Amino acid sequence: MYATCETVGCGNSYRQIAIPDDAGTVICGPCGNPITNITDIKPTEGTVLPTWISEMLQTQNSGS
């Protein structure tokens, strides 16, 4: 999985991570900002997933 962190002053960070099923909060790198998107496909640098995809991922993750 790739986590997208949009961090002010740090730029966008894309990092491949493993997320445990019981993870409550996942934060990003040295800035500690929340992860904004998690996807199976690495996003292109500087892009953000469309809102409807983000909402779909959040719905799927919260439903399990």
VEXMARKE-761627 format. One record per residue: residue number from 1; x, y, z of N, C-alpha, C in turn. Coordinates in steps of 0.2 Angstrom, whole numbers, plus 5000, padded with zeros to 4 digits. Atoms other than C-alpha are relative to their C-alpha. Last residue first. Layout:
<recs>
(NUM; (X; Y; Z); (X; Y; Z); (X; Y; Z))
...
</recs>
This chain:
<recs>
(64; (4997; 5007; 4999); (4928; 4981; 5039); (5001; 5000; 5008))
(63; (5005; 5005; 5000); (4916; 4996; 5035); (5002; 4993; 5003))
(62; (5004; 5000; 4994); (4928; 5009; 5040); (4995; 4995; 5001))
(61; (4995; 5001; 4994); (4941; 5004; 5027); (4996; 5000; 5007))
(60; (4998; 5007; 5000); (4928; 5002; 5013); (5004; 4999; 5007))
(59; (5006; 5004; 4999); (4920; 5019; 5017); (5002; 4993; 5001))
(58; (5002; 4999; 4993); (4937; 5028; 5018); (4994; 4996; 5002))
(57; (4995; 5004; 4996); (4943; 5020; 5002); (4998; 5001; 5007))
(56; (5002; 5007; 5001); (4926; 5026; 4993); (5005; 4996; 5005))
(55; (5006; 5002; 4996); (4928; 5043; 5001); (4999; 4993; 4999))
(54; (4998; 4999; 4993); (4946; 5045; 4994); (4994; 4997; 5004))
(53; (4996; 5006; 4998); (4940; 5038; 4977); (5002; 5000; 5007))
(52; (5005; 5006; 4999); (4926; 5051; 4977); (5004; 4994; 5001))
(51; (5004; 5001; 4994); (4938; 5065; 4981); (4996; 4994; 5001))
(50; (5007; 4996; 5000); (4950; 5062; 4967); (4996; 4999; 5006))
(49; (5006; 5004; 5003); (4967; 5055; 4972); (4994; 5005; 5000))
(48; (5005; 5002; 4995); (4980; 5069; 4974); (4995; 4996; 4997))
(47; (5007; 5001; 5001); (4995; 5073; 4963); (4996; 4997; 5006))
(46; (5003; 4994; 5001); (5012; 5080; 4966); (4993; 5000; 4999))
(45; (4997; 4995; 4996); (5022; 5064; 4962); (4996; 5007; 4999))
(44; (4995; 4996; 5003); (5011; 5052; 4953); (5002; 5005; 5004))
(43; (5002; 4994; 5004); (5002; 5040; 4964); (5006; 5004; 4997))
(42; (4996; 4994; 4999); (5009; 5023; 4968); (4997; 5006; 4996))
(41; (4996; 4998; 5005); (4995; 5010; 4966); (5003; 5007; 5002))
(40; (4995; 5006; 5002); (4988; 5000; 4980); (5004; 5002; 4995))
(39; (5002; 5003; 5006); (4981; 5016; 4988); (5005; 4994; 4999))
(38; (4997; 5007; 5000); (4980; 5025; 5005); (4998; 4997; 4994))
(37; (5002; 5005; 5004); (4976; 5044; 5005); (5004; 4993; 5001))
(36; (5007; 4998; 5003); (4977; 5058; 5017); (4997; 4995; 4995))
(35; (5000; 5003; 5007); (4990; 5052; 5029); (4993; 5002; 4997))
(34; (5004; 5006; 5001); (4990; 5063; 5045); (5001; 4998; 4992))
(33; (5006; 4998; 5003); (5005; 5075; 5047); (4996; 4993; 4999))
(32; (5005; 5003; 4995); (5019; 5069; 5059); (4993; 5002; 4997))
(31; (5005; 4995; 4998); (5031; 5080; 5050); (4995; 4998; 5005))
(30; (4997; 4996; 4995); (5046; 5067; 5050); (4995; 5006; 5002))
(29; (4993; 4998; 5000); (5036; 5054; 5041); (5002; 5005; 5005))
(28; (4995; 4999; 5005); (5017; 5053; 5040); (5007; 5002; 5002))
(27; (4998; 4993; 5001); (5004; 5047; 5053); (5006; 5000; 4995))
(26; (4993; 5000; 5004); (4994; 5032; 5054); (5002; 5007; 4999))
(25; (4997; 4994; 5004); (4980; 5031; 5067); (5006; 4999; 4997))
(24; (5005; 4995; 4999); (4969; 5017; 5074); (5002; 5007; 4996))
(23; (4997; 4993; 4999); (4979; 5003; 5067); (4994; 5005; 5001))
(22; (5003; 4997; 4994); (4969; 4986; 5071); (5003; 5007; 5001))
(21; (5007; 5000; 5000); (4971; 4979; 5053); (4997; 5004; 5006))
(20; (5004; 5005; 4996); (4989; 4983; 5053); (4993; 5001; 5000))
(19; (5005; 4997; 4995); (4995; 4995; 5039); (4997; 4994; 5004))
(18; (5004; 5005; 4998); (5011; 4990; 5029); (4995; 5002; 5006))
(17; (5001; 5002; 4993); (5019; 5004; 5021); (4996; 4994; 5000))
(16; (5004; 5007; 4999); (5025; 5010; 5004); (5000; 4998; 5007))
(15; (4996; 5005; 4997); (5029; 5029; 5005); (4996; 4993; 5000))
(14; (5003; 5006; 5002); (5024; 5044; 4995); (5004; 4994; 5003))
(13; (4996; 5005; 4999); (5028; 5061; 5003); (4996; 4993; 4998))
(12; (5004; 5006; 5000); (5021; 5077; 4997); (5005; 4994; 5001))
(11; (5002; 5002; 5007); (5031; 5093; 5001); (4996; 4993; 5001))
(10; (4996; 5006; 5001); (5039; 5095; 5019); (4999; 4997; 4993))
(9; (4993; 4999; 4998); (5034; 5113; 5022); (5004; 4994; 4999))
(8; (4998; 4993; 5001); (5015; 5109; 5023); (5008; 5001; 5002))
(7; (4998; 4997; 4994); (5013; 5090; 5022); (5003; 5007; 4998))
(6; (4999; 4993; 5003); (5002; 5081; 5010); (5002; 5004; 5006))
(5; (5000; 4995; 4995); (5005; 5063; 5015); (5001; 5007; 4997))
(4; (4999; 4994; 5002); (5000; 5049; 5003); (5000; 5005; 5005))
(3; (5003; 4994; 4996); (5002; 5032; 5009); (5002; 5006; 4997))
(2; (4996; 4993; 5000); (5006; 5018; 4997); (4996; 5005; 5004))
(1; (5004; 4994; 5000); (5000; 5000; 5000); (5004; 5006; 5000))
</recs>
